[in-house]
Amino acid sequence: MSDELSHLNHRGEVHMVDVGDRPATQREAHASGAIRMDADTLAMIQRGESPKGDLLAVARVAAIQAAKRTSELIPLCHPIPLSGMDVAIEADPALPGLTLSCRCRTTGSTGVEMEAMTAVSVGLLTLYDMLKAVDPAMTIEAVQLRYKDGGRNGVWKR
């Protein structure tokens, strides 16, 4: 791991890193997170009885939209073309709650870690928004990068 902070110039000022001279390579990132809720709330979701309709479909779309807009939300992120994205939402009775995972892919000169993590965060926030009237005590937790590949640092796994 580099000790240098690449988003600081030689005077210590924040700047956007120039990735123009980096080769375009295939890059991939996986991120995940969870929303913990009351067991009755999870059971309601599993029965398809959410008062706001298909909240899982809405959360998937929100995650996809968020990944596509990451550079508008995170100040120093480059806008990158996503070549593919998968979003999965699974019930986890052990939490109890839902886990949301995302895999983003691109061919470019910078990675897609922030897109994957933004997608997970916004997908989970969307679930919270759609369920807050039923269970305002829900918590969002463990948003994390799980895997990345591509670029000069190669493969990284949690």
Backbone as a printed PyTorch tensor [residue, N CA C, xyz], in Angstrom:
tensor([[[  0.8410,  -1.1740,   0.0000],
         [  0.0000,   0.0000,   0.0000],
         [  0.8850,   1.2350,   0.0000]],

        [[  0.5440,   2.2080,  -0.8240],
         [  1.3170,   3.4320,  -0.9340],
         [  1.0630,   4.3460,   0.2580]],

        [[  2.1330,   4.9930,   0.7330],
         [  1.9930,   5.9570,   1.8250],
         [  1.5990,   7.3290,   1.3020]],

        [[  1.6820,   7.5330,  -0.0120],
         [  1.3590,   8.8200,  -0.5970],
         [ -0.1440,   8.9540,  -0.7830]],

        [[ -0.6380,  10.1680,  -0.5140],
         [ -2.0420,  10.4660,  -0.7860],
         [ -2.1150,  11.0850,  -2.1700]],

        [[ -2.6340,  10.3380,  -3.1250],
         [ -2.5950,  10.7710,  -4.5170],
         [ -3.5330,  11.9280,  -4.8260]],

        [[ -4.4500,  12.2520,  -3.9130],
         [ -5.3710,  13.3570,  -4.1610],
         [ -4.8530,  14.6870,  -3.6200]],

        [[ -3.5700,  14.6910,  -3.2230],
         [ -2.9380,  15.9360,  -2.7900],
         [ -1.8040,  16.2640,  -3.7440]],

        [[ -1.7070,  17.5240,  -4.1350],
         [ -0.5980,  17.9180,  -5.0020],
         [  0.6420,  18.2120,  -4.1610]],

        [[  1.7070,  18.6870,  -4.7820],
         [  2.9710,  18.9010,  -4.0720],
         [  2.8690,  19.9800,  -2.9920]],

        [[  1.8350,  20.8250,  -3.0450],
         [  1.6200,  21.8460,  -2.0110],
         [  0.6230,  21.3850,  -0.9460]],

        [[  0.1610,  20.1340,  -1.0550],
         [ -0.7940,  19.6270,  -0.0780],
         [ -2.2350,  20.0090,  -0.3690]],

        [[ -2.4880,  20.5260,  -1.5560],
         [ -3.8410,  20.9390,  -1.9420],
         [ -4.5780,  19.7680,  -2.6040]],

        [[ -5.8590,  19.6920,  -2.3510],
         [ -6.6770,  18.6400,  -2.9480],
         [ -6.8080,  18.8890,  -4.4470]],

        [[ -6.6740,  17.8200,  -5.2170],
         [ -6.8750,  17.9090,  -6.6640],
         [ -7.3640,  16.5610,  -7.1750]],

        [[ -7.8820,  16.5630,  -8.3860],
         [ -8.3190,  15.3250,  -9.0240],
         [ -7.1070,  14.6910,  -9.6950]],

        [[ -6.8710,  13.4240,  -9.4050],
         [ -5.7310,  12.7040,  -9.9460],
         [ -5.8610,  12.5990, -11.4670]],

        [[ -4.7610,  12.8290, -12.1760],
         [ -4.7460,  12.6790, -13.6310],
         [ -4.4870,  11.2110, -13.9590]],

        [[ -5.4850,  10.5590, -14.5460],
         [ -5.3380,   9.1480, -14.9140],
         [ -5.1890,   8.9790, -16.4290]],

        [[ -4.9580,  10.0860, -17.1100],
         [ -4.8870,  10.0650, -18.5680],
         [ -3.7910,   9.2110, -19.1530]],

        [[ -2.6920,   9.0350, -18.4150],
         [ -1.5900,   8.2390, -18.9490],
         [ -1.6530,   6.7760, -18.5170]],

        [[ -2.6550,   6.4100, -17.7600],
         [ -2.7950,   5.0130, -17.3350],
         [ -3.4580,   4.2050, -18.4460]],

        [[ -3.0460,   2.9780, -18.6270],
         [ -3.6830,   2.1600, -19.6620],
         [ -5.0970,   1.7550, -19.2510]],

        [[ -5.9700,   1.6740, -20.2250],
         [ -7.3240,   1.1730, -19.9760],
         [ -7.2490,  -0.3380, -19.8080]],

        [[ -7.7210,  -0.8180, -18.6780],
         [ -7.7450,  -2.2560, -18.4050],
         [ -9.1280,  -2.6310, -17.8930]],

        [[ -9.4230,  -3.9260, -17.9360],
         [-10.6710,  -4.3990, -17.3590],
         [-10.5490,  -4.3160, -15.8470]],

        [[-11.5710,  -3.7580, -15.2120],
         [-11.5640,  -3.5690, -13.7670],
         [-12.8980,  -4.0120, -13.2030]],

        [[-12.8480,  -4.5170, -11.9760],
         [-14.0530,  -5.0330, -11.3390],
         [-13.9620,  -4.7820,  -9.8430]],

        [[-15.0980,  -4.4960,  -9.2230],
         [-15.1510,  -4.3290,  -7.7760],
         [-16.4490,  -4.9090,  -7.2480]],

        [[-16.3590,  -5.5550,  -6.0920],
         [-17.5250,  -6.1010,  -5.4030],
         [-17.6220,  -5.4070,  -4.0490]],

        [[-18.8180,  -4.9900,  -3.6680],
         [-19.0460,  -4.3920,  -2.3550],
         [-20.3120,  -4.9910,  -1.7710]],

        [[-20.4470,  -4.8710,  -0.4510],
         [-21.6500,  -5.3920,   0.1940],
         [-21.9540,  -4.5810,   1.4430]],

        [[-23.1580,  -4.7700,   1.9420],
         [-23.5930,  -4.1340,   3.1760],
         [-24.8750,  -4.7940,   3.6280]],

        [[-25.3870,  -4.3470,   4.7550],
         [-26.5930,  -4.9730,   5.3050],
         [-27.4790,  -3.9260,   5.9520]],

        [[-28.7570,  -4.2610,   6.0420],
         [-29.6990,  -3.4660,   6.8140],
         [-30.3530,  -4.4100,   7.8090]],

        [[-30.1370,  -4.0960,   9.0630],
         [-30.6720,  -4.9090,  10.1600],
         [-32.0460,  -4.3460,  10.5200]],

        [[-33.0010,  -5.2490,  10.7740],
         [-34.3740,  -4.8370,  11.0580],
         [-35.0400,  -5.8220,  12.0000]],

        [[-36.2090,  -5.4690,  12.4480],
         [-37.0020,  -6.3650,  13.2790],
         [-37.3680,  -7.6100,  12.4730]],

        [[-37.4020,  -8.7530,  13.1160],
         [-37.7350, -10.0070,  12.4280],
         [-39.1160,  -9.9400,  11.7680]],

        [[-40.0540,  -9.2220,  12.3810],
         [-41.3870,  -9.0850,  11.7810],
         [-41.3420,  -8.2830,  10.4820]],

        [[-40.4560,  -7.2960,  10.4270],
         [-40.3000,  -6.5080,   9.1980],
         [-39.7430,  -7.3890,   8.0800]],

        [[-38.7370,  -8.1890,   8.4040],
         [-38.1740,  -9.0970,   7.4090],
         [-39.2300, -10.0920,   6.9310]],

        [[-40.0210, -10.6210,   7.8370],
         [-41.0740, -11.5710,   7.4620],
         [-42.0910, -10.9080,   6.5300]],

        [[-42.4330,  -9.6560,   6.8050],
         [-43.3570,  -8.9210,   5.9430],
         [-42.7910,  -8.7940,   4.5220]],

        [[-41.5060,  -8.4870,   4.4250],
         [-40.8490,  -8.3680,   3.1130],
         [-40.8780,  -9.7180,   2.4000]],

        [[-40.5460, -10.7750,   3.1140],
         [-40.5110, -12.1060,   2.5060],
         [-41.8970, -12.5590,   2.0390]],

        [[-42.9360, -12.0900,   2.6930],
         [-44.3060, -12.4190,   2.2600],
         [-44.7670, -11.5290,   1.1120]],

        [[-43.9660, -10.5040,   0.7570],
         [-44.3360,  -9.5890,  -0.3230],
         [-45.4200,  -8.6130,   0.0840]],

        [[-45.4620,  -8.2570,   1.3620],
         [-46.5250,  -7.3970,   1.8740],
         [-46.0560,  -5.9890,   2.2190]],

        [[-45.0150,  -5.5090,   1.5970],
         [-44.5360,  -4.1610,   1.8670],
         [-45.6020,  -3.1490,   1.4590]],

        [[-45.8790,  -2.1620,   2.3170],
         [-46.8940,  -1.1680,   1.9690],
         [-46.5080,  -0.2830,   0.7840]],

        [[-45.2470,  -0.3020,   0.3820],
         [-44.7990,   0.5310,  -0.7380],
         [-44.4910,  -0.2800,  -1.9840]],

        [[-44.9610,  -1.5030,  -2.0710],
         [-44.7670,  -2.3050,  -3.2800],
         [-43.4580,  -3.0640,  -3.2750]],

        [[-42.9230,  -3.2930,  -4.4780],
         [-41.7210,  -4.1150,  -4.6510],
         [-40.4790,  -3.3230,  -4.2830]],

        [[-40.2250,  -3.2490,  -2.9830],
         [-39.1010,  -2.4400,  -2.5190],
         [-37.7610,  -2.9980,  -2.9640]],

        [[-37.6410,  -4.2910,  -3.1870],
         [-36.3690,  -4.8590,  -3.6450],
         [-36.0390,  -4.3910,  -5.0540]],

        [[-37.0480,  -4.3230,  -5.9220],
         [-36.8210,  -3.8350,  -7.2840],
         [-36.4190,  -2.3600,  -7.2650]],

        [[-37.0880,  -1.5750,  -6.4320],
         [-36.7600,  -0.1500,  -6.3370],
         [-35.3370,   0.0320,  -5.8120]],

        [[-34.9420,  -0.7500,  -4.8120],
         [-33.5890,  -0.6480,  -4.2610],
         [-32.5320,  -1.0470,  -5.2960]],

        [[-32.8270,  -2.0670,  -6.1090],
         [-31.8800,  -2.4610,  -7.1700],
         [-31.6860,  -1.3150,  -8.1640]],

        [[-32.7930,  -0.7060,  -8.5910],
         [-32.7060,   0.4080,  -9.5440],
         [-31.9580,   1.5850,  -8.9080]],

        [[-32.2350,   1.8760,  -7.6440],
         [-31.5330,   2.9660,  -6.9500],
         [-30.0300,   2.6970,  -6.9010]],

        [[-29.6510,   1.4540,  -6.6300],
         [-28.2330,   1.0970,  -6.5860],
         [-27.5800,   1.3120,  -7.9480]],

        [[-28.2390,   0.8800,  -8.9970],
         [-27.7020,   1.0430, -10.3510],
         [-27.5560,   2.5230, -10.6860]],

        [[-28.5920,   3.3050, -10.4030],
         [-28.5390,   4.7470, -10.6860],
         [-27.4190,   5.4150,  -9.8830]],

        [[-27.2520,   5.0170,  -8.6370],
         [-26.2100,   5.6130,  -7.8010],
         [-24.8210,   5.3220,  -8.3550]],

        [[-24.5870,   4.0840,  -8.7770],
         [-23.2780,   3.7410,  -9.3440],
         [-22.9830,   4.6090, -10.5620]],

        [[-23.9900,   4.8230, -11.3860],
         [-23.8090,   5.6260, -12.5950],
         [-23.5480,   7.0930, -12.2860]],

        [[-23.9150,   7.5520, -11.0930],
         [-23.7710,   8.9640, -10.7310],
         [-22.7180,   9.1980,  -9.6540]],

        [[-21.8860,   8.2290,  -9.3970],
         [-20.9040,   8.3410,  -8.3180],
         [-20.0350,   9.5840,  -8.4550]],

        [[-19.5880,   9.8960,  -9.6440],
         [-18.6950,  11.0550,  -9.8070],
         [-19.4000,  12.3700,  -9.4890]],

        [[-20.7300,  12.3860,  -9.5050],
         [-21.4780,  13.5860,  -9.1170],
         [-21.6140,  13.6920,  -7.6030]],

        [[-21.4550,  12.5720,  -6.9040],
         [-21.6550,  12.5360,  -5.4510],
         [-20.3580,  12.5910,  -4.6610]],

        [[-19.3080,  11.9610,  -5.1640],
         [-18.0150,  11.9010,  -4.4810],
         [-17.0850,  12.8700,  -5.2200]],

        [[-16.6620,  13.9420,  -4.5680],
         [-16.0110,  15.0500,  -5.2690],
         [-14.8270,  14.7150,  -6.1660]],

        [[-13.9480,  13.7980,  -5.7970],
         [-12.7370,  13.5770,  -6.5790],
         [-12.7860,  12.3220,  -7.4480]],

        [[-13.9580,  11.7130,  -7.5730],
         [-14.1020,  10.5330,  -8.4320],
         [-14.2260,  10.9430,  -9.8940]],

        [[-13.6050,  10.1540, -10.7440],
         [-13.7200,  10.3740, -12.1840],
         [-15.0210,   9.7710, -12.6930]],

        [[-15.6650,  10.4000, -13.6610],
         [-16.8030,   9.7350, -14.3020],
         [-16.2770,   8.5830, -15.1590]],

        [[-16.8150,   7.4010, -14.9550],
         [-16.3410,   6.2500, -15.7180],
         [-17.5240,   5.5180, -16.3390]],

        [[-17.2980,   4.9170, -17.4970],
         [-18.3730,   4.1420, -18.1250],
         [-18.4540,   2.7500, -17.4890]],

        [[-19.6050,   2.4170, -16.9680],
         [-19.8050,   1.0730, -16.4250],
         [-20.1470,   0.1440, -17.5740]],

        [[-19.4410,  -0.9660, -17.6670],
         [-19.7410,  -1.9280, -18.7240],
         [-20.7100,  -2.9970, -18.2420]],

        [[-20.8450,  -3.1240, -16.9290],
         [-21.7790,  -4.0970, -16.3770],
         [-21.9270,  -3.9090, -14.8940]],

        [[-23.0550,  -4.3770, -14.3760],
         [-23.3110,  -4.2450, -12.9500],
         [-24.3500,  -5.2680, -12.5290]],

        [[-24.1040,  -5.9110, -11.3900],
         [-25.0550,  -6.8550, -10.8200],
         [-25.3580,  -6.4020,  -9.3980]],

        [[-26.6330,  -6.4240,  -9.0350],
         [-27.0510,  -6.0890,  -7.6770],
         [-27.8810,  -7.2510,  -7.1620]],

        [[-27.5510,  -7.7340,  -5.9700],
         [-28.3020,  -8.8280,  -5.3580],
         [-28.7300,  -8.4130,  -3.9620]],

        [[-29.9670,  -8.7290,  -3.6280],
         [-30.4910,  -8.4650,  -2.2920],
         [-31.0180,  -9.7840,  -1.7540]],

        [[-30.5110, -10.1620,  -0.5850],
         [-30.8690, -11.4550,   0.0070],
         [-31.3560, -11.2750,   1.4380]],

        [[-32.3530, -12.0640,   1.8040],
         [-32.8050, -12.0950,   3.1960],
         [-31.7800, -12.8370,   4.0290]],

        [[-31.5240, -12.3310,   5.2290],
         [-30.6210, -12.9850,   6.1660],
         [-31.3130, -13.0560,   7.5250]],

        [[-31.9830, -14.1570,   7.8160],
         [-32.6990, -14.2820,   9.0850],
         [-31.7830, -14.1740,  10.3070]],

        [[-30.5010, -14.4550,  10.1490],
         [-29.5780, -14.3640,  11.2770],
         [-29.3740, -12.9220,  11.7330]],

        [[-29.5370, -11.9340,  10.8370],
         [-29.3430, -10.5360,  11.2580],
         [-30.3810, -10.1120,  12.2990]],

        [[-31.6300, -10.1410,  12.1330],
         [-32.3860, -10.3430,  10.9000],
         [-32.3050,  -9.0900,  10.0150]],

        [[-32.4190,  -9.3170,   8.7010],
         [-32.3840,  -8.2030,   7.7670],
         [-32.0850,  -8.6490,   6.3620]],

        [[-31.5920,  -7.7020,   5.5890],
         [-31.2650,  -7.9400,   4.1830],
         [-29.8050,  -7.6000,   3.9440]],

        [[-29.1520,  -8.3610,   3.0960],
         [-27.8220,  -8.0090,   2.6300],
         [-27.9450,  -7.5590,   1.1790]],

        [[-27.1570,  -6.5780,   0.8160],
         [-27.1510,  -6.0720,  -0.5520],
         [-25.7140,  -6.1370,  -1.0340]],

        [[-25.5130,  -6.7480,  -2.1800],
         [-24.1730,  -6.8170,  -2.7620],
         [-24.2200,  -6.2980,  -4.1850]],

        [[-23.0860,  -5.7830,  -4.6050],
         [-22.9930,  -5.1880,  -5.9320],
         [-21.6470,  -5.5440,  -6.5480]],

        [[-21.6770,  -5.8270,  -7.8360],
         [-20.4600,  -6.0690,  -8.6180],
         [-20.4990,  -5.1060,  -9.7940]],

        [[-19.4990,  -4.2440,  -9.8980],
         [-19.3950,  -3.2870, -10.9990],
         [-18.1890,  -3.6300, -11.8630]],

        [[-18.3320,  -3.4080, -13.1790],
         [-17.2550,  -3.6660, -14.1190],
         [-17.0980,  -2.4810, -15.0750]],

        [[-15.8580,  -2.2670, -15.4900],
         [-15.5560,  -1.2360, -16.4760],
         [-14.2860,  -1.6160, -17.2080]],

        [[-14.0540,  -0.9850, -18.3290],
         [-12.7430,  -0.9880, -18.9700],
         [-12.3240,   0.4610, -18.9960]],

        [[-11.3060,   0.7720, -18.2140],
         [-10.9040,   2.1680, -18.1010],
         [ -9.5710,   2.3140, -17.4200]],

        [[ -9.2590,   3.5710, -17.0810],
         [ -7.9580,   3.8820, -16.4970],
         [ -8.0300,   4.1290, -14.9990]],

        [[ -9.1870,   3.8900, -14.3960],
         [ -9.3220,   3.9840, -12.9470],
         [-10.3660,   2.9750, -12.4820]],

        [[-10.3210,   2.6400, -11.2150],
         [-11.1450,   1.5510, -10.6900],
         [-12.6050,   1.8930, -10.4430]],

        [[-13.3700,   0.8710, -10.0730],
         [-14.8120,   1.0100,  -9.8520],
         [-15.2130,   0.7260,  -8.4060]],

        [[-14.2470,   0.8160,  -7.4920],
         [-14.5660,   0.5600,  -6.0900],
         [-15.6140,   1.5240,  -5.5540]],

        [[-15.4600,   2.7920,  -5.8510],
         [-16.3980,   3.7880,  -5.3160],
         [-17.7880,   3.6150,  -5.9110]],

        [[-17.8630,   3.1850,  -7.1540],
         [-19.1690,   2.9470,  -7.7680],
         [-19.8840,   1.7950,  -7.0630]],

        [[-19.1460,   0.7250,  -6.7680],
         [-19.7450,  -0.4210,  -6.0820],
         [-20.1890,  -0.0430,  -4.6720]],

        [[-19.3600,   0.7010,  -3.9490],
         [-19.7110,   1.0670,  -2.5790],
         [-20.8360,   2.1000,  -2.5390]],

        [[-20.8690,   3.0050,  -3.5000],
         [-21.9640,   3.9730,  -3.5730],
         [-23.2660,   3.2590,  -3.8850]],

        [[-23.2130,   2.2970,  -4.7990],
         [-24.4070,   1.5250,  -5.1340],
         [-24.9680,   0.8210,  -3.9030]],

        [[-24.1100,   0.1670,  -3.1410],
         [-24.5530,  -0.5370,  -1.9340],
         [-25.1590,   0.4530,  -0.9450]],

        [[-24.4900,   1.5610,  -0.7170],
         [-24.9720,   2.5510,   0.2480],
         [-26.3420,   3.0940,  -0.1270]],

        [[-26.5070,   3.4760,  -1.3770],
         [-27.7900,   4.0540,  -1.8070],
         [-28.8810,   2.9920,  -1.8740]],

        [[-28.5420,   1.7790,  -2.2760],
         [-29.5280,   0.7000,  -2.2550],
         [-30.0520,   0.4590,  -0.8500]],

        [[-29.1480,   0.4310,   0.1270],
         [-29.5570,   0.2320,   1.5230],
         [-30.3500,   1.4280,   2.0470]],

        [[-29.9440,   2.6350,   1.6940],
         [-30.7030,   3.8210,   2.0980],
         [-32.1080,   3.8050,   1.5060]],

        [[-32.2280,   3.3070,   0.2920],
         [-33.5430,   3.2030,  -0.3430],
         [-34.4270,   2.2170,   0.4150]],

        [[-33.8570,   1.0910,   0.8060],
         [-34.6170,   0.1290,   1.6090],
         [-35.0700,   0.7750,   2.9160]],

        [[-34.1690,   1.4920,   3.5580],
         [-34.5380,   2.1800,   4.7940],
         [-35.6970,   3.1450,   4.5400]],

        [[-35.5770,   3.9480,   3.5020],
         [-36.6110,   4.9380,   3.1980],
         [-37.9720,   4.2880,   2.9850]],

        [[-37.9770,   3.1680,   2.2890],
         [-39.2470,   2.5150,   1.9700],
         [-39.8400,   1.7560,   3.1610]],

        [[-39.0180,   1.5000,   4.1810],
         [-39.4880,   0.7270,   5.3360],
         [-39.5300,   1.5240,   6.6390]],

        [[-39.0980,   2.7620,   6.6150],
         [-38.9580,   3.5210,   7.8630],
         [-40.2650,   3.7180,   8.6060]],

        [[-41.3890,   3.7730,   7.9190],
         [-42.6730,   3.9190,   8.6010],
         [-43.0270,   2.6560,   9.3860]],

        [[-42.5420,   1.5140,   8.9130],
         [-42.8110,   0.2310,   9.5650],
         [-41.8090,  -0.0390,  10.6860]],

        [[-40.5300,   0.3180,  10.4480],
         [-39.4600,  -0.0550,  11.3820],
         [-38.3760,   1.0320,  11.4100]],

        [[-38.6090,   2.1310,  12.1250],
         [-37.6330,   3.2270,  12.1210],
         [-36.3220,   2.9130,  12.8410]],

        [[-36.2510,   1.8040,  13.5740],
         [-35.0350,   1.4420,  14.3070],
         [-34.0340,   0.6460,  13.4710]],

        [[-34.2970,   0.4630,  12.1790],
         [-33.3670,  -0.2840,  11.3280],
         [-31.9810,   0.3680,  11.3520]],

        [[-30.9540,  -0.4350,  11.1370],
         [-29.5990,   0.0980,  11.0350],
         [-28.9280,  -0.4190,   9.7750]],

        [[-28.1820,   0.4610,   9.1540],
         [-27.3730,   0.1060,   7.9870],
         [-25.9630,  -0.1420,   8.4980]],

        [[-25.3730,  -1.2500,   8.0630],
         [-24.0620,  -1.5970,   8.6110],
         [-23.2020,  -2.3590,   7.6150]],

        [[-21.9250,  -2.4000,   7.9410],
         [-20.9320,  -3.2300,   7.2480],
         [-20.8260,  -2.9500,   5.7510]],

        [[-20.9770,  -1.6850,   5.3340],
         [-20.7450,  -1.3570,   3.9270],
         [-19.2420,  -1.4460,   3.7100]],

        [[-18.8440,  -2.3080,   2.7600],
         [-17.4220,  -2.5710,   2.5860],
         [-17.0870,  -3.0860,   1.1970]],

        [[-15.8560,  -2.7970,   0.8090],
         [-15.3180,  -3.3870,  -0.4080],
         [-14.9510,  -4.8290,  -0.1020]],

        [[-15.3590,  -5.7580,  -0.9440],
         [-15.0740,  -7.1790,  -0.7440],
         [-13.9600,  -7.6790,  -1.6690]],

        [[-13.8690,  -7.0690,  -2.8680],
         [-12.9530,  -7.5870,  -3.8900],
         [-12.7330,  -6.4990,  -4.9210]],

        [[-11.5370,  -6.4370,  -5.4520],
         [-11.2710,  -5.5890,  -6.6130],
         [-10.2210,  -6.2560,  -7.4770]],

        [[-10.2880,  -5.9670,  -8.7600],
         [ -9.3180,  -6.5070,  -9.7020],
         [ -9.1150,  -5.4850, -10.8060]],

        [[ -7.9080,  -5.4570, -11.3330],
         [ -7.5800,  -4.5680, -12.4390],
         [ -6.6940,  -3.4250, -11.9890]],

        [[ -6.0250,  -2.8210, -12.9490],
         [ -5.1490,  -1.7070, -12.6360],
         [ -3.8020,  -2.1760, -12.1170]],

        [[ -3.0100,  -1.2160, -11.6700],
         [ -1.6340,  -1.5270, -11.2790],
         [ -1.5290,  -2.3380, -10.0000]],

        [[ -2.5440,  -2.3140,  -9.1560],
         [ -2.4760,  -3.0540,  -7.8860],
         [ -3.0400,  -4.4690,  -7.9930]],

        [[ -3.6580,  -4.8160,  -9.1100],
         [ -4.1280,  -6.1740,  -9.3200],
         [ -5.2820,  -6.5670,  -8.4070]],

        [[ -5.2850,  -7.8180,  -7.9850],
         [ -6.3890,  -8.3700,  -7.1990],
         [ -6.2250,  -8.0360,  -5.7200]],

        [[ -7.3140,  -7.6420,  -5.1020],
         [ -7.3820,  -7.4570,  -3.6540],
         [ -8.6610,  -8.1120,  -3.1590]],

        [[ -8.5580,  -8.9000,  -2.0880],
         [ -9.7230,  -9.5620,  -1.4940],
         [ -9.7610,  -9.2690,  -0.0140]],

        [[-10.9590,  -9.0550,   0.5140],
         [-11.1110,  -8.8900,   1.9620],
         [-10.9170, -10.2360,   2.6200]]])
